[in-house]
Amino acid sequence: MPNAALDLKALRNRTVPKIASRTVADELGIPQSTYASMEDPAKNKKPFLSLQIAKQLAPIFAARGVSEADTLRLAGVTGELTEQFRTSKVEPPLNVDDDEWVAVTGSVQAGIWREQSDWSSAERYDVKFGPSVRPGADRFGLRMEGLSMNKTILPGSDLECYRIGRGGINAVPGTLVIVARNAHDLVELTCKRLDMVDDEWVLRCESTEPEFQDLIPIGKPDEGMFTDEEIRVVGIVASAKQDLAPPGFGTRRYRHV
């Protein structure tokens, strides 16, 4: 599968004379740290760059010997579409309706606390999940990381989620749920199995790892939200996908945002 961060860095290294990342950032008019995150595979996990960024990079790299077509490939634009989208302000057409795609906007991982749960725009990507099974509900995507649910969901899988309380979406015992836990200004976003033990709502991991075996009590939920002072169940998981195809196989499960 393509990796936008590694492909971008490799393309920049092809420029002659080689252009520094700080110079690219200056020509794009963005902070150097922002551009550095675009080349960092730990921060930019999308397979493709956005078309807008690729179009801005194209003349910068072209002035140093890299063709605009090669730069536009970073956004998944190839063949006869290259010239059209070199100057176009619209995104490449897709073979499916937009409602089949869900934006993956963050990740879930037990024990990882962040200042915000959403990724930056440079990190986000779309996944093809197919039409919504609950039209009108708030559907969103998250990436599974870590081993807290590895008996059920493998790390690296993309989760199709539906927001609790939107479009009649509710969680019942046995549901896979997305859980937000807050501590001061930090948030931990995880996936758990919602269950009941002796009339008490609990969250359970499904993991082979010993550190993820304890049940987490969350008190008795009210009608609108499953919550206590620190833990909120914010969504349910409808499906999970993992891309096992080799690079270039052409599954078109991913697209840039």
Summary of the structure (lengths in Angstrom):
residues: 257
radius of gyration: 20.7
end to end distance: 16.5
largest distance: 69.0
contacts: 747
relative contact order: 0.14
helix: 23%
strand: 27%
